[in-house]
């Protein structure tokens, strides 16, 4: 398909051209099979969208596999394949995703991944799993109330809260591609990024308000001087009086980070202790605890729907994208070592747009979508 074809199809979609216009009629006469697209506007829209996204995909392998399948298929299947050529395959991308899926179904094998759907997917948004007392409930952002662990749990406007005070331990966790908010029993507010968790009680008793987290979690802690707020994250212990801060500790990363937005926190790790001021970050690596000044928005913008990395390791950026979009990454880690990128990605962007942003940010690497995996190759 040529660029001129896309211009005509786009003009038909926008209403600038009508099927009966001479330009369209002449275009149809060149290849009567094109008429199939005009019969189903939704297919036409998909074809145009596929062409726009085509450069984000590795289509050579898919094309070869589709051609091989088509030649080996029975006559009836080959006829269907020809009919689909313009309807579902105006761009090589959509041809591969649609025709190959059809061929696989004729062999009663598992269908290929719908690559176009994967490219358009966005992070799942508000979704989490709540566990307590041997029970498990999926939270999907809808307002609801239910009993769990002997307490009433309220979900309002995408935020969860245990509303009654029978002592029970709760665990809230988010899978890849999701995030969630929870209000703790003391009124503190917590945001969980993708692939994160928090363990906390329904009632804070004793001298401390203690929680345990994994992944990346942002806190706005209610002030309560007589009962300090303590966060355990891997080897870090963060003691808070009343403040806003972010804790990051993923198992696959070598560092533990505590970033202070406002207030004051005390970080204890590897036998050392440091008090942070706003705009500072504690970095725990191996047996080292270091304090460094940072732009806090670089480490907290995820809660507002942005991935914001400035001069950060490419491996860290790819891990974040993997968690946000629930997508796998295939890359030679040695080639990525020492590579630093600047990257701003809106959560509302589809995966295809995200990949295009990565490709636009460098001339050293190529990023392509193969099935449900982003493949990174050095140019």
DRENDO-919119 format. One record per residue: residue in one letter; x, y, z of N, C-alpha, C in turn. Coordinates in pm, whole numbers, padded with zeros to 5 digits, always signed. Example, Ala and Ser with C-alpha at 12.3 -4.5 7.8 and 13.67 -1.06 7.14 Angstrom:
<recs>
A+01319-00569+00780+01230-00450+00780+01320-00330+00780 S+01285-00225+00708+01367-00106+00714+01290+00003+00787 
</recs>
This chain:
<recs>
X+00084-00120+00000+00000+00000+00000+00088+00125+00000 X+00056+00219-00086+00134+00341-00099+00074+00452-00013 X+00154+00559+00005+00107+00672+00083-00018+00734+00021 X-00025+00732-00114-00143+00788-00182-00271+00714-00143 X-00259+00582-00123-00376+00505-00080-00424+00552+00057 X-00331+00575+00147-00367+00619+00281-00433+00757+00277 X-00383+00844+00190-00444+00977+00177-00590+00966+00134 X-00616+00878+00039-00753+00861-00009-00841+00800+00100 X-00791+00697+00168-00869+00633+00273-00896+00731+00388 X-00798+00810+00424-00815+00908+00532-00919+01013+00493 X-00915+01055+00366-01011+01155+00319-01153+01098+00319 X-01167+00970+00288-01299+00906+00293-01349+00902+00436 X-01261+00867+00529-01299+00861+00670-01342+00998+00723 X-01271+01103+00683-01301+01237+00732-01419+01302+00662 X-01464+01243+00550-01576+01299+00476-01536+01395+00366 X-01403+01417+00350-01357+01507+00245-01383+01447+00107 X-01379+01314+00098-01411+01245-00027-01528+01150-00003 X-01612+01134-00109-01723+01041-00105-01695+00926-00203 X-01752+00806-00179-01726+00692-00266-01756+00719-00413 X-01854+00808-00438-01892+00834-00577-01804+00939-00645 X-01714+01003-00572-01627+01103-00632-01536+01039-00737 X-01505+01110-00846-01422+01055-00954-01287+01001-00905 X-01225+01071-00810-01094+01027-00761-01106+00890-00697 X-01211+00870-00618-01231+00743-00550-01266+00634-00651 X-01353+00667-00748-01392+00569-00848-01273+00523-00931 X-01187+00616-00966-01067+00581-01042-00976+00491-00960 X-00964+00522-00831-00882+00442-00740-00937+00300-00726 X-01068+00287-00723-01132+00155-00712-01113+00073-00839 X-01115+00140-00953-01099+00069-01080-00959+00009-01093 X-00861+00071-01031-00725+00018-01037-00715-00118-00968 X-00796-00139-00865-00798-00266-00793-00936-00283-00731 X-01027-00356-00796-01163-00373-00746-01171-00429-00604 X-01068-00500-00561-01071-00557-00426-01075-00449-00319 X-01035-00326-00356-01038-00217-00260-01179-00184-00214 X-01279-00220-00293-01417-00189-00260-01459-00252-00127 X-01393-00363-00091-01429-00430+00034-01412-00337+00153 X-01309-00252+00149-01284-00161+00259-01398-00063+00279 X-01457-00018+00170-01563+00083+00180-01692+00023+00234 X-01704-00108+00229-01826-00173+00278-01828-00177+00430 X-01711-00171+00493-01707-00180+00639-01616-00070+00693 X-01676+00043+00734-01598+00159+00781-01505+00125+00897 X-01546+00033+00984-01463+00000+01099-01333-00066+01054 X-01342-00153+00950-01221-00215+00895-01133-00109+00830 X-01197-00014+00763-01123+00094+00699-01045+00173+00804 X-01109+00202+00915-01043+00277+01021-00923+00200+01077 X-00939+00069+01092-00829-00013+01143-00711-00015+01047 X-00742-00020+00918-00635-00023+00818-00553+00106+00825 X-00621+00221+00832-00551+00349+00838-00467+00357+00965 X-00526+00315+01077-00452+00318+01202-00331+00226+01197 X-00348+00109+01137-00238+00013+01126-00121+00071+01046 X-00155+00140+00938-00049+00201+00855+00029+00304+00936 X-00043+00382+01017+00025+00485+01095+00117+00426+01200 X+00080+00308+01250+00160+00243+01353+00265+00149+01296 X+00263+00127+01165+00343+00021+01104+00490+00031+01138 X+00543+00153+01144+00687+00167+01163+00731+00124+01302 X+00637+00102+01395+00675+00056+01528+00688-00094+01535 X+00662-00168+01426+00660-00313+01430+00767-00376+01341 X+00806-00494+01380+00895-00576+01298+00805-00666+01213 X+00777-00625+01086+00677-00694+01006+00736-00797+00911 X+00867-00800+00893+00926-00890+00795+00897-01036+00828 X+00920-01072+00955+00896-01212+00993+00750-01249+00979 X+00661-01158+01018+00519-01189+01009+00476-01208+00864 X+00528-01123+00775+00492-01133+00633+00535-01268+00577 X+00658-01310+00609+00708-01438+00557+00622-01554+00605 X+00581-01547+00732+00501-01656+00787+00361-01658+00726 X+00303-01542+00703+00170-01537+00642+00174-01592+00499 X+00276-01552+00423+00287-01600+00286+00301-01751+00281 X+00385-01803+00368+00405-01949+00374+00275-02019+00409 X+00200-01966+00506+00074-02028+00546-00028-02022+00433 X-00030-01909+00361-00129-01894+00254-00104-01992+00140 X+00024-02012+00107+00055-02103-00004+00024-02248+00032 X+00035-02280+00161+00012-02418+00204-00134-02446+00234 X-00219-02343+00239-00358-02362+00279-00442-02419+00165 X-00559-02482+00197-00651-02528+00093-00701-02412+00007 X-00760-02447-00111-00803-02345-00206-00901-02247-00144 X-00997-02297-00066-01097-02209-00008-01033-02108+00087 X-00932-02153+00159-00863-02063+00250-00784-01958+00173 X-00720-02002+00063-00644-01906-00018-00736-01800-00075 X-00857-01836-00115-00951-01738-00167-00987-01637-00060 X-01009-01689+00060-01039-01598+00170-00922-01505+00198 X-00803-01560+00186-00681-01482+00208-00673-01365+00108 X-00705-01393-00019-00701-01287-00120-00803-01179-00089 X-00922-01222-00046-01026-01126-00013-00982-01034+00101 X-00906-01093+00193-00863-01015+00309-00748-00922+00276 X-00689-00937+00158-00565-00865+00128-00578-00715+00149 X-00690-00657+00104-00709-00515+00125-00788-00485+00251 X-00876-00574+00283-00963-00546+00396-00889-00550+00530 X-00810-00653+00550-00742-00667+00678-00593-00652+00667 X-00543-00631+00544-00399-00632+00528-00349-00520+00441 X-00413-00407+00444-00368-00297+00362-00226-00257+00402 X-00198-00263+00530-00060-00250+00578-00011-00389+00609 X+00119-00410+00591+00174-00543+00617+00143-00587+00759 X+00143-00492+00851+00112-00523+00990-00022-00592+01004 X-00128-00530+00952-00261-00586+00972-00278-00714+00893 X-00213-00726+00779-00216-00851+00704-00161-00965+00791 X-00047-00939+00854+00014-01044+00935-00073-01080+01054 X-00123-00980+01124-00201-01009+01245-00331-01079+01212 X-00400-01034+01105-00530-01091+01073-00523-01221+00996 X-00446-01222+00885-00443-01342+00802-00377-01458+00875 X-00267-01428+00945-00200-01537+01015-00289-01594+01125 X-00363-01507+01192-00457-01555+01293-00559-01649+01230 X-00611-01610+01110-00710-01695+01043-00649-01829+01004 X-00527-01827+00950-00464-01951+00909-00444-02044+01029 X-00403-01986+01141-00382-02069+01259-00513-02134+01304 X-00622-02062+01290-00750-02120+01332-00789-02236+01243 X-00756-02231+01112-00790-02342+01023-00713-02467+01061 X-00600-02452+01128-00522-02568+01171-00557-02609+01314 X-00657-02540+01372-00701-02567+01509-00586-02553+01609 X-00500-02457+01580-00390-02429+01672-00423-02302+01749 X-00339-02271+01849-00363-02151+01927-00347-02028+01838 X-00437-01929+01844-00428-01811+01759-00307-01727+01793 X-00253-01659+01690-00141-01569+01712-00187-01448+01792 X-00091-01380+01858-00124-01261+01933-00175-01153+01838 X-00282-01085+01875-00334-00974+01796-00243-00854+01817 X-00147-00839+01726-00043-00738+01745-00102-00597+01746 X-00204-00572+01662-00263-00440+01658-00327-00407+01792 X-00395-00504+01851-00457-00481+01981-00352-00453+02087 X-00241-00526+02081-00133-00504+02179-00078-00363+02164 X-00062-00318+02040-00005-00185+02015-00095-00075+02069 X-00226-00099+02069-00320+00004+02112-00347-00002+02262 X-00298-00107+02331-00331-00122+02472-00266-00013+02555 X-00337+00024+02661-00289+00122+02757-00279+00056+02894 X-00207+00119+02988-00206+00063+03123-00347+00043+03174 X-00368-00062+03254-00502-00100+03296-00568+00000+03389 X-00489+00090+03452-00549+00188+03541-00577+00129+03678 X-00686+00176+03740-00717+00134+03876-00756-00013+03883 X-00665-00093+03932-00693-00235+03953-00597-00287+04058 X-00648-00366+04152-00563-00423+04256-00630-00547+04314 X-00555-00621+04391-00605-00741+04458-00585-00723+04608 X-00695-00738+04683-00693-00722+04828-00703-00859+04893 X-00616-00884+04991-00613-01013+05061-00622-00991+05211 X-00699-01077+05278-00709-01073+05424-00782-01197+05471 X-00735-01255+05583-00803-01368+05643-00827-01484+05550 X-00735-01508+05457-00752-01618+05363-00845-01588+05247 X-00898-01465+05241-00986-01424+05131-00909-01337+05032 X-00963-01328+04911-00901-01245+04807-01011-01184+04722 X-01002-01053+04699-01102-00980+04620-01030-00893+04518 X-01080-00891+04395-01027-00802+04291-01100-00669+04298 X-01023-00561+04299-01078-00426+04302-01055-00361+04166 X-01162-00317+04101-01150-00266+03964-01194-00122+03951 X-01194-00047+04060-01222+00096+04051-01368+00133+04066 X-01459+00035+04060-01601+00065+04074-01636+00084+04221 X-01727+00178+04249-01770+00199+04386-01841+00075+04439 X-01804+00034+04560-01865-00084+04619-01834-00088+04767 X-01908-00173+04840-01882-00202+04980-01899-00351+05001 X-01812-00412+05080-01823-00556+05105-01752-00588+05236 X-01781-00705+05291-01718-00751+05414-01597-00837+05380 X-01488-00814+05454-01367-00893+05434-01282-00887+05560 X-01238-01002+05607-01159-01005+05730-01234-00953+05850 X-01367-00962+05848-01449-00914+05959-01473-00765+05959 X-01430-00695+05855-01449-00551+05845-01521-00514+05716 X-01584-00397+05717-01644-00344+05595-01537-00270+05516 X-01528-00303+05388-01432-00239+05298-01511-00152+05200 X-01477-00025+05193-01543+00067+05100-01449+00104+04986 X-01501+00104+04865-01428+00152+04747-01505+00269+04691 X-01444+00388+04691-01508+00509+04643-01410+00587+04555 X-01455+00618+04434-01374+00699+04342-01234+00641+04321 X-01227+00507+04311-01100+00442+04283-01006+00432+04400 X-01055+00461+04521-00971+00450+04640-01037+00355+04740 X-00956+00267+04799-01007+00166+04892-00975+00204+05036 X-01069+00170+05127-01048+00196+05269-01119+00090+05351 X-01049+00038+05453-01113-00050+05550-01186+00040+05649 X-01319+00030+05650-01400+00130+05720-01429+00097+05865 X-01414-00028+05906-01438-00063+06046-01311-00120+06107 X-01309-00132+06241-01182-00150+06309-01155-00281+06378 X-01208-00393+06331-01169-00521+06388-01025-00551+06346 X-00936-00584+06440-00796-00607+06404-00779-00717+06299 X-00714-00685+06191-00687-00779+06082-00575-00722+05997 X-00494-00808+05940-00385-00764+05853-00431-00773+05707 X-00406-00667+05632-00448-00662+05492-00326-00646+05401 X-00336-00705+05283-00235-00688+05178-00303-00642+05052 X-00258-00529+05000-00309-00477+04873-00195-00482+04773 X-00216-00543+04658-00110-00552+04558-00164-00522+04419 X-00079-00463+04336-00113-00432+04198-00031-00520+04106 X-00091-00574+03999-00013-00648+03899+00055-00552+03802 X+00127-00605+03706+00183-00521+03600+00067-00454+03525 X+00088-00330+03483-00012-00260+03404-00119-00192+03486 X-00109-00191+03619-00215-00134+03702-00157-00047+03813 X-00242+00035+03874-00206+00112+03993-00330+00128+04079 X-00311+00174+04203-00428+00184+04291-00398+00279+04407 X-00507+00328+04468-00496+00415+04585-00566+00350+04704 X-00511+00372+04822-00572+00321+04944-00559+00426+05054 X-00661+00438+05136-00654+00524+05254-00637+00436+05376 X-00531+00460+05452-00501+00380+05569-00589+00422+05687 X-00595+00340+05792-00686+00369+05904-00658+00500+05976 X-00536+00556+05965-00506+00684+06029-00535+00802+05939 X-00587+00776+05817-00616+00883+05721-00503+00908+05622 X-00390+00840+05638-00281+00855+05542-00325+00802+05406 X-00277+00867+05299-00311+00827+05163-00191+00762+05096 X-00218+00654+05021-00110+00577+04960-00144+00549+04814 X-00045+00566+04725-00059+00533+04584+00036+00418+04553 X-00013+00312+04492+00070+00200+04451+00091+00205+04301 X+00216+00203+04258+00248+00193+04117+00233+00046+04074 X+00257+00019+03946+00243-00117+03894+00336-00215+03965 X+00289-00338+03983+00367-00447+04043+00422-00406+04180 X+00332-00358+04266+00371-00312+04399+00274-00368+04502 X+00307-00354+04629+00220-00404+04734+00241-00328+04863 X+00140-00335+04951+00151-00279+05085+00080-00373+05182 X+00146-00404+05293+00087-00481+05403+00062-00384+05517 X-00060-00385+05573-00092-00292+05682-00207-00346+05765 X-00221-00301+05888-00330-00348+05973-00456-00261+05956 X-00569-00319+05994-00694-00241+05989-00697-00136+06099 X-00618-00156+06204-00608-00061+06315-00461-00049+06354 X-00411+00074+06365-00274+00095+06411-00274+00096+06564 X-00208-00002+06625-00199-00008+06771-00053+00003+06812 X-00029+00024+06938+00108+00033+06985+00168+00170+06962 X+00300+00175+06968+00371+00304+06961+00400+00349+06819 X+00383+00260+06718+00417+00294+06581+00304+00256+06486 X+00299+00325+06373+00212+00286+06261+00304+00221+06158 X+00300+00090+06151+00399+00019+06071+00335-00046+05948 X+00399-00028+05830+00356-00092+05706+00479-00147+05636 X+00455-00242+05545+00563-00300+05465+00525-00289+05318 X+00620-00247+05234+00590-00226+05092+00693-00296+05004 X+00650-00325+04881+00739-00366+04773+00705-00284+04651 X+00795-00279+04554+00767-00205+04432+00786-00056+04453 X+00690+00024+04407+00699+00170+04416+00570+00224+04475 X+00584+00297+04586+00468+00341+04662+00490+00486+04706 X+00385+00568+04688+00390+00709+04728+00299+00729+04849 X+00349+00804+04949+00275+00825+05073+00248+00974+05096 X+00129+01003+05146+00099+01131+05211+00053+01094+05351 X+00142+01110+05448+00121+01056+05582+00052+01159+05672 X-00053+01113+05740-00123+01199+05836-00032+01222+05957 X-00022+01347+06000+00064+01382+06112+00009+01324+06242 X+00096+01261+06318+00059+01202+06447+00188+01181+06524 X+00237+01287+06587+00370+01287+06647+00387+01179+06753 X+00279+01149+06825+00291+01049+06932+00297+00906+06880 X+00273+00886+06750+00276+00752+06691+00344+00760+06554 X+00476+00755+06549+00549+00768+06421+00504+00663+06320 X+00513+00703+06194+00477+00616+06081+00606+00551+06030 X+00609+00418+06024+00731+00346+05987+00703+00259+05865 X+00787+00272+05763+00774+00195+05640+00895+00102+05628 X+00867-00026+05606+00973-00124+05577+00971-00154+05427 X+01086-00138+05364+01099-00164+05220+01234-00230+05196 X+01233-00363+05187+01360-00432+05172+01447-00407+05294 X+01567-00356+05273+01658-00330+05383+01643-00189+05441 X+01548-00113+05386+01526+00022+05436+01416+00025+05542 X+01436+00110+05640+01331+00142+05736+01318+00294+05739 X+01200+00345+05703+01178+00489+05694+01082+00530+05804 X+01126+00622+05890+01044+00670+06001+00994+00811+05968 X+00861+00831+05983+00796+00954+05939+00712+01011+06052 X+00703+01144+06058+00608+01208+06150+00486+01257+06073 X+00505+01326+05965+00395+01371+05880+00455+01431+05755 X+00435+01368+05640+00513+01410+05524+00461+01344+05398 X+00520+01381+05282+00492+01316+05153+00624+01265+05097 X+00625+01138+05060+00749+01080+05010+00716+00956+04926 X+00817+00909+04851+00801+00793+04764+00909+00691+04797 X+00868+00566+04806+00961+00455+04830+00962+00365+04707 X+01080+00327+04663+01093+00241+04545+01189+00126+04578 X+01135+00004+04570+01220-00113+04595+01165-00232+04519 X+01211-00249+04395+01176-00364+04313+01288-00467+04323 X+01249-00594+04330+01349-00700+04347+01450-00703+04233 X+01403-00672+04109+01493-00682+03994+01589-00564+03983 X+01571-00462+04067+01660-00346+04064+01762-00355+04177 X+01878-00299+04154+01989-00311+04249+01983-00206+04360 X+01894-00108+04346+01890+00002+04442+01755+00009+04513 X+01758+00064+04634+01637+00102+04705+01637+00254+04719 X+01525+00318+04683+01520+00465+04681+01410+00516+04774 X+01441+00622+04847+01341+00695+04924+01354+00841+04886 X+01248+00899+04830+01251+01037+04780+01155+01121+04863 X+01205+01228+04924+01123+01311+05012+01071+01433+04938 X+00937+01449+04937+00872+01563+04873+00854+01676+04972 X+00804+01645+05092+00784+01747+05195+00796+01683+05332 X+00821+01766+05435+00833+01714+05570+00973+01665+05599 X+00982+01557+05676+01112+01504+05716+01098+01355+05744 X+01195+01276+05698+01196+01132+05726+01336+01090+05768 X+01339+00983+05845+01466+00922+05885+01476+00787+05818 X+01587+00766+05746+01608+00641+05673+01717+00562+05743 X+01686+00435+05776+01783+00345+05835+01804+00227+05741 X+01930+00198+05710+01961+00087+05619+02108+00052+05633 X+02140-00073+05612+02277-00128+05614+02357-00075+05733 X+02292-00066+05850+02360-00023+05971+02386+00126+05979 X+02326+00204+05890+02347+00349+05888+02213+00420+05901 X+02220+00550+05927+02100+00630+05948+02119+00769+05891 X+02018+00820+05817+02024+00953+05759+01886+01018+05769 X+01885+01150+05793+01761+01226+05794+01752+01305+05664 X+01641+01288+05592+01623+01355+05464+01550+01487+05479 X+01589+01584+05396+01517+01709+05381+01443+01707+05247 X+01339+01789+05232+01266+01790+05104+01358+01812+04985 X+01336+01733+04879+01420+01742+04761+01543+01652+04768 X+01552+01570+04870+01663+01477+04881+01615+01333+04863 X+01711+01247+04826+01680+01106+04804+01787+01020+04871 X+01739+00917+04942+01830+00818+04999+01842+00702+04902 X+01965+00664+04870+01992+00556+04775+02069+00446+04848 X+02008+00328+04854+02073+00213+04918+02120+00118+04809 X+02252+00101+04799+02312+00011+04702+02417-00074+04773 X+02398-00207+04773+02492-00292+04845+02494-00256+04992 X+02611-00222+05043+02622-00183+05184+02639-00032+05199 X+02597+00043+05095+02612+00188+05095+02476+00258+05108 X+02473+00364+05188+02358+00453+05199+02404+00593+05166 X+02354+00648+05055+02398+00781+05010+02278+00873+04998 X+02304+01003+05019+02200+01105+05006+02236+01195+04888 X+02137+01222+04802+02162+01304+04684+02043+01395+04658 X+02066+01518+04608+01954+01606+04572+01891+01561+04440 X+01758+01571+04429+01688+01528+04308+01571+01622+04280 X+01522+01616+04156+01393+01675+04122+01289+01570+04157 X+01211+01594+04260+01120+01490+04310+01016+01447+04207 X+00981+01535+04114+00881+01498+04013+00929+01385+03924 X+01060+01372+03908+01113+01261+03829+01079+01127+03892 X+01054+01126+04022+01031+01000+04093+00888+00985+04145 X+00806+01087+04125+00668+01079+04175+00563+01104+04067 X+00604+01141+03946+00507+01176+03842+00421+01058+03800 X+00465+00934+03828+00386+00817+03790+00248+00818+03854 X+00235+00875+03974+00104+00875+04039+00006+00970+03969 X+00059+01061+03889-00025+01153+03812-00036+01112+03665 X+00012+00990+03632-00008+00938+03498+00106+00961+03400 X+00228+00984+03450+00342+01007+03361+00459+00916+03397 X+00530+00870+03295+00664+00817+03315+00760+00929+03278 X+00838+00973+03374+00928+01086+03351+01068+01048+03395 X+01154+01025+03298+01293+00990+03328+01385+01088+03256 X+01475+01146+03331+01574+01237+03272+01713+01180+03296 X+01777+01145+03184+01913+01091+03189+01921+00972+03285 X+01830+00874+03262+01824+00754+03346+01866+00633+03264 X+01914+00527+03330+01954+00406+03256+01840+00350+03172 X+01872+00311+03051+01771+00256+02962+01706+00132+03023 X+01783+00054+03097+01727-00067+03159+01616-00030+03258 X+01634+00077+03333+01533+00120+03430+01407+00168+03357 X+01425+00242+03248+01310+00290+03171+01231+00174+03113 X+01302+00076+03056+01233-00039+02997+01160-00121+03102 X+01217-00133+03220+01150-00205+03328+01021-00134+03367 X+01024-00001+03371+00905+00076+03406+00797+00058+03300 X+00836+00063+03172+00740+00043+03063+00682-00098+03068 X+00765-00195+03099+00718-00333+03111+00611-00345+03219 X+00634-00278+03332+00536-00285+03440+00409-00208+03406 X+00422-00092+03344+00306-00010+03312+00215-00077+03210 X+00275-00132+03105+00196-00185+02994+00177-00336+03000 X+00231-00399+03105+00222-00545+03118+00274-00612+02990 X+00397-00576+02955+00459-00622+02831+00599-00675+02865 X+00648-00771+02789+00782-00825+02812+00885-00749+02729 X+01009-00753+02774+01120-00687+02704+01224-00791+02666 X+01270-00786+02541+01377-00874+02494+01493-00786+02448 X+01606-00799+02515+01721-00714+02482+01849-00780+02531 X+01960-00740+02469+02092-00783+02513+02134-00687+02624 X+02133-00734+02749+02161-00647+02862+02299-00583+02854 X+02395-00653+02796+02529-00597+02784+02528-00473+02693 X+02447-00478+02586+02438-00363+02496+02371-00243+02563 X+02283-00270+02660+02211-00162+02727+02293-00098+02838 X+02395-00167+02885+02476-00116+02996+02540+00018+02960 X+02524+00115+03048+02584+00246+03025+02504+00337+02935 X+02385+00292+02890+02301+00374+02803+02201+00452+02888 X+02200+00584+02871+02112+00671+02948+02018+00747+02853 X+01892+00755+02891+01791+00817+02806+01712+00922+02886 X+01651+01013+02812+01549+01103+02867+01416+01066+02803 X+01314+01047+02885+01190+00990+02834+01070+01045+02910 X+00969+01096+02837+00843+01141+02897+00730+01067+02826 X+00653+00987+02899+00546+00909+02840+00418+00928+02920 X+00311+00966+02851+00181+00983+02914+00113+00848+02927 X+00052+00825+03040-00016+00697+03063-00130+00674+02964 X-00183+00782+02907-00293+00769+02812-00245+00727+02673 X-00114+00725+02651-00061+00681+02522-00076+00529+02508 X-00111+00486+02387-00110+00344+02359+00034+00294+02350 X+00050+00164+02356+00185+00107+02353+00258+00142+02224 X+00184+00145+02111+00247+00181+01984+00308+00320+01988 X+00235+00415+02047+00288+00551+02061+00408+00554+02154 X+00403+00473+02259+00515+00466+02352+00641+00418+02280 X+00627+00313+02198+00742+00260+02125+00795+00363+02027 X+00703+00436+01962+00746+00539+01869+00825+00648+01941 X+00782+00683+02063+00855+00783+02142+00997+00736+02171 X+01012+00607+02202+01145+00553+02226+01230+00560+02100 X+01171+00522+01985+01247+00527+01859+01289+00669+01824 X+01204+00767+01857+01235+00906+01827+01344+00963+01918 X+01368+00894+02031+01462+00949+02130+01606+00905+02107 X+01631+00815+02011+01768+00766+01992+01791+00720+01849 X+01915+00728+01806+01954+00669+01678+02050+00553+01699 X+02062+00508+01825+02151+00397+01857+02078+00263+01867 X+01947+00268+01902+01871+00146+01921+01740+00153+01843 X+01689+00036+01811+01560+00024+01745+01467-00055+01838 X+01343-00007+01854+01245-00072+01940+01128-00117+01852 X+01095-00245+01858+00986-00298+01776+00901-00392+01858 X+00773-00402+01820+00680-00489+01889+00666-00620+01814 X+00697-00730+01880+00685-00863+01823+00596-00945+01916 X+00471-00965+01874+00375-01031+01960+00346-00944+02081 X+00371-00996+02201+00351-00918+02323+00486-00885+02387 X+00588-00867+02304+00723-00838+02352+00783-00722+02275 X+00844-00627+02347+00922-00521+02284+01064-00574+02267 X+01110-00577+02142+01246-00623+02112+01335-00502+02088 X+01449-00500+02157+01544-00389+02146+01667-00439+02072 X+01702-00371+01962+01821-00409+01885+01909-00287+01865 X+02039-00312+01868+02135-00204+01847+02153-00181+01698 X+02149-00054+01656+02162-00022+01513+02308-00032+01469 
</recs>
